[in-house]
């Protein structure tokens, strides 16, 4: 029996996925170890952070040709840590890095990106810039120690501890940064201060190649948990990302190519995985898409979305492969989500998902929205496009919508969306399709009823 066009497309896509995975270059380190306690790091000293000793161990390891920098069992209180080439920061079982939530420790600012905008901002808790062959591994814990009393209140939300008179990104910092970018101010003038309240990432890697994050638990992040920018060859394997604060996305590859995220656990205060490529003018300036991202065998609990593309996607994105994942929580909003607007522009294409089990989510199993942040103050001359979305063998037990597509009012920029052999139960409002074309349903059942195109 001949394969359908859809089946041919899916079969070809997963062959391409296998080819991409073979292209991902893996890390490799010499059999050489540097124990942080040999460099002066001491346990249980909350008033004497030992990050300078750890950074010295990392630098010595790098200059010696590479190897493992070992964090032994115990609690080590630290400030910002800087990774270097050919170094594997290895946390043994029982080891915990506890980052002191004192804002002044993370200034002066360093070059980074914040919500898709290039700037100088607070030093990420773990940071690398321009490094090759780096890793964070082991059964230990990286604890950002963020809470309503420390970093999270800077979001400006009262439910996260903000009160009148406190530092808040809502009181000017976020808008100031976006205004600088919209007016094409050079990056060296975009220097954020502690008063701007723009929280740092837990792990931020810029312009790095060959990265491994494996087995560690990353928790209580001030902001996004893992944020690679302009990187290639990233593997995140068996990591646990647990952080319930505001904007605490799990893993956000941005303008990053050849990524494998597998066997991970997400329980986050925002999107579990959010793929990005720059916001508005900054994204278009670099014009570097994210591409070739594989997500498999992961479990997503709480979060605004399980696997998300956008909204900072101005550089575009292509080739996402999601398979064999589970998602289940009344506090998870969507399973698969694509979000953009006419400030962002960008082309999102070639999304393939199969064998996903969703227990419960608040909103929709698949949501595509081209009107995200409709009140954003920006140049709205850039049309986003979403095309070639293929969803196969996805089941869910409870949601508000099955498929929710909300396109632009005056044109159709969402097309070729396909759902095959999917079953969505206990769907309150069915499907919603607006300003899209070539949406095809093959054996899609909603509340037991087969839905036609």
N, C-alpha and C positions, 0 to 999 in steps of 0.2 A: 504493500500500500504506500502510495506516494505521501511524503510529508507535506503538510500545509505550509503556506508562506510563513506563517507565524512560527511553526515548528522549525522550519529551516533557519529562520532568523535566530531563534533561541539556541539552536544547536551550534550555529556558527559563533554566537556570542560567547558561549561557554568554552568553546575551543580557543577563542581569542583570550578569554580569561586565563586559561592554562598557559598560554604563550606569554602573557604579561607577567604572570607569577614567576616563570622561569627567568625573566629578565631582571627581577629585583635582586640587586647585589646585597649580599649579607655581610655583616661585620665579622671580623676575625682579630684576635688579640694574642700577643705573646703570652707564654706561660710564666708570668712574672707578677708578683703581688706586692702592694704597698699598703700597710696597715695604718689607718689614720691615727691610731694612738701612738705610733712611733713618731708622729709629727707634732704631738702635743695635744691632740684632741682628747678631751676628758668627758666622762659620762656625768649626767645629772648636774649640770652647772647652768641653770636658767639665766643667771645674771652675768655669766661669762661665756657668750657664744663662741663656738669653736670652728666657725666656717673658715677662718683664715688658715687654720691648721689643715683642714680638709682641702682647701684650694691649693695649699702648698704641696700636699700629697699628690693631687691631680697634676699639677705642673711638673713635679719631679718625675712622675710616671710618664707623662708625655715626652719630656726631654730625654728620658732614658730609652725611648723607643716604643713605649706603650705597655699595657698590661691591665691588671685589675687594681683598683683602689678599693680596699675592703673596709666596710663599716661593720664592726662586730656587734654582737648582741648588746643591747642597752640603749638608753635614751641619750641622744646627743642634741643639744640645743644650738641652733645655727641661725645665721643670716644668709645672704645670697651666696650661692655656689655656682662656679663657672666651670663648665665642662671643656675639655681640650681633646684634640685629635688622638685617636688610638687609645683612648681610656675607657674602660668599663667600670663605672661606679657601681659596686656590688654590695648590696645590703644583705647580710646574713640573716637567717631566721632569728627573730627576736630583736633585730636592729630597728631603731626608729630615729629618723631625722625629724626633729620638731623645730619648725621655723618660727622664730620669735616674731610675733605680730606687732612690731614697733616700726611705724612708717619710716622714720628717719634712717633706719638701717638700709633701706632700699633706694636711697638717693645718695649721690647724684644719679640722674636719669641716664638710661642707655637707649640705643637705637632699637626700636621694636615696631610692632604694629598693634593698634588698639581698635577693635571693631572695624578692621579693614583699612585703617588710616595709618600711614607712616608717621612716626613721631619719635621723640625722646620722652620716655615715661619711666615710671618706677621700675627698678631692676627686678625682672622676674626672679622667683625664688631659686629656680635652677635655669641656667641660661647658657647658650652657646651661640657663637656668631662666626660663620666661615670655617667650621671644623669638619673633619672627615673621620669616619669610622669611630663612632661614639655609642655608648650604651649605658642604660640604667637597668640593672638586673637584680635578682635575688628575691627572697621571701619576706623582706623587710617592709617597713611602712614609711612613706613620705607624708608627713602631716603638716599642712600649711597653717594649722591652728587658727584658721579664720572662724569667726563667729559673729553674732549680732553685736558683741561688745568690741570687736576689733574691726576687721575689714568690711564685713557685709553691710554695716549701716551706711557706708559711703555710697551705696546704690541709691540712697534717698528714699527708700521705701520704709514707712513706719513699721511694717511687720517684720523687718529685718533690723530693727533697733534704732532707726534714724529718728532724731528729734530736732526741733527747730534750733538753729545755731551750730549744728554739727557740720563737718565737712561732707559734701555730697557732690557726686558727678552731675546731679540734676540741677545744681545751683550754679551752672556755668561751665564746668570743665569739659563735659561731653560736647555741648553746643559750641564752645570755643574751638575745640579741636576740629569739629566738622566745618565750622566757618573758615578756619585757616585753610583747610583742604579745598573747599569749594572755591576759594579765592586764589588758589594755586600758589600759596605761600611756600617757599622752599622748606624742606624738611628741617634744616638746621634752626629755623625760626619756630618750629613747633615743639617747644620745650615745655613740657607739662611740669607742674609743681605739686608739692604735697597738698596745697589748697585746692587743686583741681579735682582731687578725689578719684582719679582713674586707677582702679585697683590692678595690681600686677598678676600675670599668669603664674601658675604653679611651675610649669615647665614650658619654656619658650626657646625654640631652636630656629635660628635664622641662617638661611643660605648654607645648610649643612647637607652632607651626603653620607649615606650608609649609617643608618640609625637603628638601634634595637632598644625597645622598652619591653621588658619581659618579667612576668611573675610578681612584680611589685604591687603594693596597694598605695594608691594616691588619694588622699582624703583632705577634706576641709580646705579647699582651695579658695584664695581670695577672689579669683575670677576664673577664666577658662583653665581647665586642668592641663591638657597637653595641646600645645599650639605650635606646630611646625610651619614655617613660612619660607617659601622659595627653596624647599628641600627636595631631595630625591632619595629613593630607596629607603623607605621607612617601614619597619615591622613593629607592630604593637601586639604582643602575644601574651595571653593569660594575665593581663593586668586587671586590677580591680580599681574602678574609679567611683568613689563614693563621696559626694559633696552636695549638700542640699541648699546651698546658699544661692543668692541671686546671680544669674549669668554664669553659673558654674557648669558650662558645657564640659562634656567628657573629653572628646578628641576632635580638634578642629584643623584638619589639614588645609592650608591656605596656599594657593599657587604652588602646589606640591604634587609631585609625579611619582608613580610607582609605589603604591602603599598597600600593605597587607595588615588588616586588623582582624585578629582571629582569637577565639576562645576567651574573650574579655567579658567582664561584668560591669554594667553601668547602672548607677543609681544617683541621678543628678538633679540639680535644681533648674536645669535648662536642657537644651538638646543633648542627647547622648553622643551622637556623632553629627557634626555639622561641617560640611565641605564648603570652602570659601575660596575666593580669588581676588579680593580687594573690593573696596567700597567706592563707587562712583568714579570721580576723576582719578583717584590714585590707582584704582584697579585698571582703568583704561590706559593710564600712563605706562604701566609696566606691561599690560596685555599678556600676562602669563597665566594660562588656565591651570586649574587643577585637572589631573587626568590619571586614569588607570588606577582606580581605588577598589580594592577587594575587601568585603566585610563578610565574615562567615563564622558560624558556630559561636555567636555572641548572645548574651542575654541582656535585654534592656528592661529595667524596672521603671522607676520614676523618671520623668523628663518631659520636656515640651514635645519632643519628637524622638523617634527611635533612630532612624537614619534620615538626615536632612541635607538638602542642597540649598545654600543661601543663608541669609539674604545677601550677604556681601559677596556677590558673584559676578562683578563687573568684568573680570577677565575671562569669564566663561568656564565651562566644565564639560568633560566628556569621559564616558566609560566608567560606569559604576556597576559593580557586580555584588549583589547581596544574596546570600544563601544560608539555609539551615540555621536561622536565628529564631529566638523566642522573645516575645515582648508581652508583658502582662502587668498592668497596674491601673487602678482607678485614677492614679495621679499622672499617668502618661497620656498626653493629648493626642498624638498622631503616631502612626507606625512609620510610614514613608511620606516625606514632605518635601516639596520644592517651593521656595518662596523668593519673590523678587518684586521689582517695581520699575517704573519708567525713569527713576534716577539711576538705577543700577545698569540696565541693559544686560548684555551678555547672552550667550547662547548656551543652554543646558541641553545636552543630548546624550542618548545611548545609556539609558538606565535599565538595568536588568535585575530582577529579583525573583527568587524561587524558593519554595519550601520554607515558608515563614509561618510560624504559629503565633497568633495574637490572642491572648486571653481577653483582656478588657482594655479599652482605651476610651478617653473622654469624647474625642471628636471624630476623626476619620481614619480609615485604614490607609487610604491614599489621598493626600491633599495637595493640590497644585494651586498656588495663589500668586497672581501677578499684580496684586494691589496691596502688598504688604507695606506697612508704615505709610499709609496714604496721606498723612499730614506732614511728611518730612519736607523740610525747606531745602530745595535743591533744584538743579537743572533737570527738568523732566522731558528731555529730548531724546531719550534712549530707550528703545523698545526691547524688552526681554523676549526671548524665544525659548520655548520648551518643546522638544520633539523626541520621538523614538523612545517611548517608555513601554517596557514589557514586564508584566507582572504575572507570575505563574505559580499555581498551587499555594496560594496564601489563604489561610483560614483565620477566622476571628469569632469570638463568642459574644462580644458586646461592644457596641459603639453607637455614636449619634448618627454618623453617616458611614456609608461604605466608601464610595468615591465622591470626593468634593473637588470640583474644578471651577475656579473663578478667574476667567480671563479678562483681558482689557475690554472696555466698553465699545471702542470704535474700530477694533480690528481683531482678527483671529490669529494669535501667535502661539497657540497650544495645539499640537496635532500629532497624530500617530501614537495614540495611547491605547494599549492593548492589555486586557485582562483575560487569562485563560485558566479554566479549572480552579476557580476560587469560590469559597463559601463563607459568607458573612452572616452570622446569626445575631438575633436580638438587636437589629439595627433600627433605631428609633425613626429616622427620617429618610431612609432609602439613600438614593444617589442624588447629587446636585451637579449639573453640567451646564456651564455658561461660557459662551464664546470660545468654543473649541471645535475641532473637526477631526474626522477619522478616528473616533473613539470606538473601539471594537470590543465586544464582550463575547467570549466563547466559553460556554458552560460556566457562567457567573451566576451564582445563586445567592439571593439576598432574602433572608427569612424564609428559606425553603422554596422560593419562587425563582424560576430561571428568568434572567433579565436579558432582553434582546438589545441589539445595538440601537 
